[in-house]
Amino acid sequence: MKLVRFGEPGAEKPGMIDHNGDLRDLSDEVADIAAEALSAKSLEILSKLDPMALPKVEGEVRFGPCVGGTGKFMCIGLNFSDHAAETGSAIPDHPVLFMKATSAMGGAFDDVVLPRGSETSDWEVELGVVIGERCKYVSEAEALDHVAGFCVCNDVSERTFQRKRSGQWTKGKSCDTFGPTGPWLVTKDEIADVQKLGMWLDVNGERMQTGNTDTMIFTVAQCISHLSQMFTLHPGDVISTGTPPGVGMGMAPERYLKAGDVMTLGIDGLGEQRQTVRADG
């Protein structure tokens, strides 16, 4: 299934994309694509619905973040061997964790707004993992049992804020609009092998990033298991699992986003995003 949240920011409704690519309203079935709706039991019930019998949503709509009620938006840094190489970083012994403020989350087609003073904002296509079941002290073998599905994330990053403001990555990762998520949550049964997904990102039509989840240093299962040893993962939590090479920071000379740029990005089976960049007023 492809589950979505549509409507104005803060007032999104739950939806489903049918086999024809049309949007169907799930408001009579679940309150939101969040919390208990992400459980295996709830997803099984939704999977048995006839999408064509659900109300069709006509006209142009905004797609919001594909999951609601996110308590933790966690990111794994330097998790692709070829990206670590382009940044001159050593391969980490354990997943490198930082957190992105949930207020950074946005829709897949919303504008990305550069904060005042930003001159080094960067792009990062990433695989997002949405937790569906409470997860604590799980093994790698059990980890994917706690996943509701997967999505595209763009881990937009202000590198000066990240690297030069006392070394706090979260400062450069949490700016408003810096976490486009979606357009939809694809349930895990739709993905044959999450460690074999092609990824790409273009800026103004020029290919910047090309990669595959098969070069991840720590697999999705390893990341979930590792994090669950330290804290509980709850339904709706999102883990953004790292980016392949081709970020602006890794170029010579470095290259960054400016107002008017357009980012397009996608992951096999998970859909595509498109964001126009603009400066904050």
MITOR-238602 format. One record per residue (C-alpha): x, y, z; chain. Coordinates in steps of 0.25 Angstrom, whole numbers, plus 5000, padded with zeros to 4 digits. Layout:
residues N
X: X | Y: Y | Z: Z | mol: A
...
end
This chain:
residues 281
X: 5000 | Y: 5000 | Z: 5000 | mol: A
X: 5004 | Y: 5014 | Z: 4998 | mol: A
X: 4998 | Y: 5023 | Z: 5010 | mol: A
X: 4998 | Y: 5038 | Z: 5009 | mol: A
X: 4994 | Y: 5050 | Z: 5017 | mol: A
X: 4988 | Y: 5061 | Z: 5009 | mol: A
X: 4983 | Y: 5075 | Z: 5012 | mol: A
X: 4988 | Y: 5088 | Z: 5018 | mol: A
X: 4999 | Y: 5088 | Z: 5028 | mol: A
X: 4994 | Y: 5083 | Z: 5042 | mol: A
X: 4981 | Y: 5079 | Z: 5036 | mol: A
X: 4985 | Y: 5067 | Z: 5027 | mol: A
X: 4975 | Y: 5055 | Z: 5025 | mol: A
X: 4979 | Y: 5041 | Z: 5023 | mol: A
X: 4979 | Y: 5035 | Z: 5009 | mol: A
X: 4983 | Y: 5023 | Z: 5000 | mol: A
X: 4988 | Y: 5023 | Z: 4986 | mol: A
X: 4980 | Y: 5013 | Z: 4978 | mol: A
X: 4984 | Y: 5004 | Z: 4966 | mol: A
X: 4982 | Y: 5015 | Z: 4956 | mol: A
X: 4990 | Y: 5025 | Z: 4964 | mol: A
X: 4978 | Y: 5033 | Z: 4969 | mol: A
X: 4976 | Y: 5038 | Z: 4983 | mol: A
X: 4966 | Y: 5032 | Z: 4992 | mol: A
X: 4961 | Y: 5037 | Z: 5005 | mol: A
X: 4963 | Y: 5028 | Z: 5017 | mol: A
X: 4957 | Y: 5038 | Z: 5028 | mol: A
X: 4945 | Y: 5028 | Z: 5030 | mol: A
X: 4955 | Y: 5017 | Z: 5033 | mol: A
X: 4966 | Y: 5023 | Z: 5042 | mol: A
X: 4968 | Y: 5037 | Z: 5048 | mol: A
X: 4982 | Y: 5039 | Z: 5043 | mol: A
X: 4994 | Y: 5031 | Z: 5037 | mol: A
X: 5000 | Y: 5031 | Z: 5051 | mol: A
X: 5001 | Y: 5023 | Z: 5064 | mol: A
X: 4992 | Y: 5011 | Z: 5064 | mol: A
X: 4989 | Y: 5012 | Z: 5050 | mol: A
X: 5003 | Y: 5008 | Z: 5047 | mol: A
X: 5002 | Y: 4995 | Z: 5055 | mol: A
X: 5003 | Y: 4982 | Z: 5047 | mol: A
X: 4988 | Y: 4979 | Z: 5051 | mol: A
X: 4983 | Y: 4992 | Z: 5046 | mol: A
X: 4991 | Y: 4991 | Z: 5033 | mol: A
X: 4986 | Y: 4977 | Z: 5030 | mol: A
X: 4972 | Y: 4983 | Z: 5032 | mol: A
X: 4975 | Y: 4994 | Z: 5022 | mol: A
X: 4981 | Y: 4985 | Z: 5012 | mol: A
X: 4967 | Y: 4977 | Z: 5011 | mol: A
X: 4960 | Y: 4990 | Z: 5007 | mol: A
X: 4955 | Y: 4992 | Z: 4993 | mol: A
X: 4962 | Y: 5005 | Z: 4989 | mol: A
X: 4952 | Y: 5007 | Z: 4978 | mol: A
X: 4941 | Y: 5007 | Z: 4988 | mol: A
X: 4947 | Y: 5019 | Z: 4996 | mol: A
X: 4944 | Y: 5033 | Z: 4993 | mol: A
X: 4952 | Y: 5039 | Z: 4982 | mol: A
X: 4959 | Y: 5052 | Z: 4984 | mol: A
X: 4958 | Y: 5061 | Z: 4972 | mol: A
X: 4966 | Y: 5073 | Z: 4968 | mol: A
X: 4980 | Y: 5077 | Z: 4973 | mol: A
X: 4984 | Y: 5075 | Z: 4987 | mol: A
X: 4996 | Y: 5076 | Z: 4996 | mol: A
X: 5003 | Y: 5064 | Z: 5001 | mol: A
X: 5008 | Y: 5066 | Z: 5015 | mol: A
X: 5019 | Y: 5058 | Z: 5022 | mol: A
X: 5014 | Y: 5043 | Z: 5020 | mol: A
X: 5014 | Y: 5040 | Z: 5035 | mol: A
X: 5008 | Y: 5048 | Z: 5046 | mol: A
X: 5011 | Y: 5049 | Z: 5061 | mol: A
X: 5025 | Y: 5046 | Z: 5059 | mol: A
X: 5032 | Y: 5047 | Z: 5073 | mol: A
X: 5046 | Y: 5045 | Z: 5068 | mol: A
X: 5053 | Y: 5048 | Z: 5055 | mol: A
X: 5066 | Y: 5041 | Z: 5055 | mol: A
X: 5077 | Y: 5041 | Z: 5045 | mol: A
X: 5089 | Y: 5032 | Z: 5043 | mol: A
X: 5101 | Y: 5040 | Z: 5038 | mol: A
X: 5113 | Y: 5035 | Z: 5029 | mol: A
X: 5105 | Y: 5022 | Z: 5027 | mol: A
X: 5109 | Y: 5020 | Z: 5012 | mol: A
X: 5123 | Y: 5015 | Z: 5010 | mol: A
X: 5125 | Y: 5024 | Z: 4997 | mol: A
X: 5119 | Y: 5036 | Z: 5004 | mol: A
X: 5129 | Y: 5035 | Z: 5016 | mol: A
X: 5140 | Y: 5034 | Z: 5006 | mol: A
X: 5136 | Y: 5047 | Z: 4998 | mol: A
X: 5136 | Y: 5054 | Z: 5012 | mol: A
X: 5149 | Y: 5049 | Z: 5016 | mol: A
X: 5143 | Y: 5042 | Z: 5028 | mol: A
X: 5147 | Y: 5029 | Z: 5034 | mol: A
X: 5137 | Y: 5017 | Z: 5034 | mol: A
X: 5130 | Y: 5018 | Z: 5048 | mol: A
X: 5130 | Y: 5006 | Z: 5057 | mol: A
X: 5115 | Y: 5008 | Z: 5061 | mol: A
X: 5104 | Y: 5016 | Z: 5054 | mol: A
X: 5106 | Y: 5031 | Z: 5056 | mol: A
X: 5093 | Y: 5037 | Z: 5061 | mol: A
X: 5088 | Y: 5051 | Z: 5061 | mol: A
X: 5074 | Y: 5056 | Z: 5063 | mol: A
X: 5066 | Y: 5065 | Z: 5053 | mol: A
X: 5055 | Y: 5073 | Z: 5060 | mol: A
X: 5041 | Y: 5068 | Z: 5056 | mol: A
X: 5037 | Y: 5083 | Z: 5053 | mol: A
X: 5047 | Y: 5081 | Z: 5041 | mol: A
X: 5037 | Y: 5071 | Z: 5034 | mol: A
X: 5030 | Y: 5075 | Z: 5022 | mol: A
X: 5023 | Y: 5070 | Z: 5010 | mol: A
X: 5030 | Y: 5064 | Z: 4998 | mol: A
X: 5026 | Y: 5076 | Z: 4989 | mol: A
X: 5027 | Y: 5088 | Z: 4999 | mol: A
X: 5037 | Y: 5099 | Z: 4997 | mol: A
X: 5050 | Y: 5097 | Z: 5004 | mol: A
X: 5053 | Y: 5111 | Z: 5011 | mol: A
X: 5067 | Y: 5115 | Z: 5014 | mol: A
X: 5069 | Y: 5121 | Z: 5028 | mol: A
X: 5074 | Y: 5135 | Z: 5029 | mol: A
X: 5089 | Y: 5136 | Z: 5027 | mol: A
X: 5090 | Y: 5122 | Z: 5020 | mol: A
X: 5101 | Y: 5121 | Z: 5009 | mol: A
X: 5104 | Y: 5106 | Z: 5010 | mol: A
X: 5091 | Y: 5098 | Z: 5010 | mol: A
X: 5092 | Y: 5084 | Z: 5004 | mol: A
X: 5084 | Y: 5073 | Z: 4999 | mol: A
X: 5084 | Y: 5058 | Z: 5003 | mol: A
X: 5074 | Y: 5048 | Z: 4998 | mol: A
X: 5072 | Y: 5037 | Z: 5008 | mol: A
X: 5063 | Y: 5025 | Z: 5011 | mol: A
X: 5053 | Y: 5027 | Z: 5022 | mol: A
X: 5049 | Y: 5016 | Z: 5031 | mol: A
X: 5035 | Y: 5018 | Z: 5039 | mol: A
X: 5034 | Y: 5010 | Z: 5052 | mol: A
X: 5020 | Y: 5003 | Z: 5053 | mol: A
X: 5022 | Y: 4995 | Z: 5066 | mol: A
X: 5028 | Y: 4998 | Z: 5079 | mol: A
X: 5042 | Y: 4994 | Z: 5078 | mol: A
X: 5052 | Y: 4992 | Z: 5090 | mol: A
X: 5064 | Y: 4983 | Z: 5091 | mol: A
X: 5061 | Y: 4976 | Z: 5078 | mol: A
X: 5071 | Y: 4967 | Z: 5070 | mol: A
X: 5075 | Y: 4969 | Z: 5056 | mol: A
X: 5066 | Y: 4957 | Z: 5052 | mol: A
X: 5054 | Y: 4964 | Z: 5059 | mol: A
X: 5056 | Y: 4978 | Z: 5055 | mol: A
X: 5048 | Y: 4979 | Z: 5042 | mol: A
X: 5036 | Y: 4973 | Z: 5049 | mol: A
X: 5035 | Y: 4986 | Z: 5056 | mol: A
X: 5035 | Y: 4994 | Z: 5043 | mol: A
X: 5022 | Y: 5000 | Z: 5036 | mol: A
X: 5028 | Y: 5004 | Z: 5023 | mol: A
X: 5038 | Y: 5013 | Z: 5016 | mol: A
X: 5039 | Y: 5026 | Z: 5010 | mol: A
X: 5048 | Y: 5036 | Z: 5003 | mol: A
X: 5054 | Y: 5047 | Z: 5012 | mol: A
X: 5063 | Y: 5059 | Z: 5008 | mol: A
X: 5072 | Y: 5062 | Z: 5019 | mol: A
X: 5074 | Y: 5076 | Z: 5016 | mol: A
X: 5086 | Y: 5082 | Z: 5023 | mol: A
X: 5092 | Y: 5095 | Z: 5026 | mol: A
X: 5107 | Y: 5092 | Z: 5027 | mol: A
X: 5112 | Y: 5104 | Z: 5034 | mol: A
X: 5102 | Y: 5103 | Z: 5045 | mol: A
X: 5105 | Y: 5088 | Z: 5045 | mol: A
X: 5121 | Y: 5089 | Z: 5045 | mol: A
X: 5124 | Y: 5102 | Z: 5051 | mol: A
X: 5114 | Y: 5106 | Z: 5062 | mol: A
X: 5121 | Y: 5097 | Z: 5073 | mol: A
X: 5120 | Y: 5084 | Z: 5065 | mol: A
X: 5105 | Y: 5082 | Z: 5067 | mol: A
X: 5100 | Y: 5074 | Z: 5055 | mol: A
X: 5085 | Y: 5076 | Z: 5060 | mol: A
X: 5087 | Y: 5091 | Z: 5058 | mol: A
X: 5089 | Y: 5090 | Z: 5043 | mol: A
X: 5079 | Y: 5079 | Z: 5041 | mol: A
X: 5067 | Y: 5084 | Z: 5048 | mol: A
X: 5064 | Y: 5097 | Z: 5041 | mol: A
X: 5049 | Y: 5099 | Z: 5037 | mol: A
X: 5046 | Y: 5091 | Z: 5024 | mol: A
X: 5059 | Y: 5083 | Z: 5024 | mol: A
X: 5052 | Y: 5070 | Z: 5025 | mol: A
X: 5043 | Y: 5067 | Z: 5013 | mol: A
X: 5037 | Y: 5053 | Z: 5016 | mol: A
X: 5029 | Y: 5045 | Z: 5006 | mol: A
X: 5021 | Y: 5047 | Z: 4997 | mol: A
X: 5016 | Y: 5034 | Z: 5002 | mol: A
X: 5019 | Y: 5023 | Z: 5012 | mol: A
X: 5020 | Y: 5010 | Z: 5005 | mol: A
X: 5017 | Y: 4998 | Z: 5014 | mol: A
X: 5029 | Y: 4988 | Z: 5015 | mol: A
X: 5022 | Y: 4977 | Z: 5008 | mol: A
X: 5023 | Y: 4985 | Z: 4995 | mol: A
X: 5038 | Y: 4985 | Z: 4996 | mol: A
X: 5045 | Y: 4972 | Z: 4993 | mol: A
X: 5059 | Y: 4976 | Z: 4998 | mol: A
X: 5061 | Y: 4989 | Z: 5005 | mol: A
X: 5076 | Y: 4987 | Z: 5003 | mol: A
X: 5075 | Y: 4988 | Z: 4988 | mol: A
X: 5068 | Y: 5001 | Z: 4985 | mol: A
X: 5074 | Y: 5011 | Z: 4975 | mol: A
X: 5074 | Y: 5025 | Z: 4980 | mol: A
X: 5076 | Y: 5039 | Z: 4972 | mol: A
X: 5076 | Y: 5054 | Z: 4974 | mol: A
X: 5076 | Y: 5065 | Z: 4963 | mol: A
X: 5078 | Y: 5080 | Z: 4965 | mol: A
X: 5072 | Y: 5088 | Z: 4954 | mol: A
X: 5072 | Y: 5075 | Z: 4945 | mol: A
X: 5087 | Y: 5072 | Z: 4947 | mol: A
X: 5089 | Y: 5059 | Z: 4954 | mol: A
X: 5097 | Y: 5060 | Z: 4967 | mol: A
X: 5094 | Y: 5047 | Z: 4975 | mol: A
X: 5094 | Y: 5033 | Z: 4970 | mol: A
X: 5094 | Y: 5022 | Z: 4979 | mol: A
X: 5088 | Y: 5009 | Z: 4985 | mol: A
X: 5085 | Y: 5004 | Z: 4999 | mol: A
X: 5094 | Y: 4992 | Z: 4996 | mol: A
X: 5106 | Y: 5001 | Z: 5000 | mol: A
X: 5100 | Y: 5005 | Z: 5014 | mol: A
X: 5110 | Y: 5002 | Z: 5025 | mol: A
X: 5100 | Y: 4998 | Z: 5035 | mol: A
X: 5087 | Y: 4992 | Z: 5029 | mol: A
X: 5073 | Y: 4996 | Z: 5033 | mol: A
X: 5072 | Y: 4984 | Z: 5042 | mol: A
X: 5085 | Y: 4988 | Z: 5049 | mol: A
X: 5081 | Y: 5002 | Z: 5051 | mol: A
X: 5068 | Y: 4999 | Z: 5057 | mol: A
X: 5074 | Y: 4988 | Z: 5066 | mol: A
X: 5085 | Y: 4998 | Z: 5070 | mol: A
X: 5076 | Y: 5009 | Z: 5074 | mol: A
X: 5066 | Y: 5000 | Z: 5081 | mol: A
X: 5077 | Y: 4996 | Z: 5091 | mol: A
X: 5078 | Y: 5011 | Z: 5096 | mol: A
X: 5063 | Y: 5016 | Z: 5095 | mol: A
X: 5050 | Y: 5011 | Z: 5091 | mol: A
X: 5045 | Y: 5013 | Z: 5077 | mol: A
X: 5030 | Y: 5017 | Z: 5076 | mol: A
X: 5020 | Y: 5016 | Z: 5065 | mol: A
X: 5022 | Y: 5028 | Z: 5056 | mol: A
X: 5037 | Y: 5030 | Z: 5059 | mol: A
X: 5045 | Y: 5032 | Z: 5046 | mol: A
X: 5060 | Y: 5028 | Z: 5044 | mol: A
X: 5067 | Y: 5034 | Z: 5032 | mol: A
X: 5078 | Y: 5024 | Z: 5029 | mol: A
X: 5089 | Y: 5032 | Z: 5022 | mol: A
X: 5092 | Y: 5038 | Z: 5008 | mol: A
X: 5100 | Y: 5033 | Z: 4996 | mol: A
X: 5111 | Y: 5041 | Z: 4990 | mol: A
X: 5109 | Y: 5054 | Z: 4982 | mol: A
X: 5106 | Y: 5064 | Z: 4993 | mol: A
X: 5110 | Y: 5079 | Z: 4991 | mol: A
X: 5120 | Y: 5078 | Z: 5002 | mol: A
X: 5128 | Y: 5067 | Z: 4996 | mol: A
X: 5130 | Y: 5075 | Z: 4982 | mol: A
X: 5142 | Y: 5082 | Z: 4979 | mol: A
X: 5139 | Y: 5094 | Z: 4979 | mol: A
X: 5128 | Y: 5092 | Z: 4989 | mol: A
X: 5114 | Y: 5095 | Z: 4983 | mol: A
X: 5102 | Y: 5099 | Z: 4991 | mol: A
X: 5087 | Y: 5102 | Z: 4989 | mol: A
X: 5082 | Y: 5116 | Z: 4986 | mol: A
X: 5068 | Y: 5122 | Z: 4984 | mol: A
X: 5062 | Y: 5118 | Z: 4971 | mol: A
X: 5068 | Y: 5104 | Z: 4971 | mol: A
X: 5060 | Y: 5092 | Z: 4969 | mol: A
X: 5063 | Y: 5078 | Z: 4975 | mol: A
X: 5057 | Y: 5066 | Z: 4970 | mol: A
X: 5060 | Y: 5052 | Z: 4976 | mol: A
X: 5055 | Y: 5038 | Z: 4978 | mol: A
X: 5057 | Y: 5024 | Z: 4982 | mol: A
X: 5053 | Y: 5011 | Z: 4975 | mol: A
X: 5038 | Y: 5008 | Z: 4978 | mol: A
X: 5036 | Y: 5019 | Z: 4988 | mol: A
X: 5033 | Y: 5031 | Z: 4979 | mol: A
X: 5039 | Y: 5044 | Z: 4976 | mol: A
X: 5040 | Y: 5058 | Z: 4982 | mol: A
X: 5042 | Y: 5072 | Z: 4977 | mol: A
X: 5045 | Y: 5084 | Z: 4984 | mol: A
X: 5047 | Y: 5099 | Z: 4980 | mol: A
X: 5057 | Y: 5106 | Z: 4989 | mol: A
X: 5054 | Y: 5120 | Z: 4994 | mol: A
X: 5060 | Y: 5130 | Z: 5004 | mol: A
X: 5054 | Y: 5133 | Z: 5017 | mol: A
X: 5048 | Y: 5147 | Z: 5017 | mol: A
end
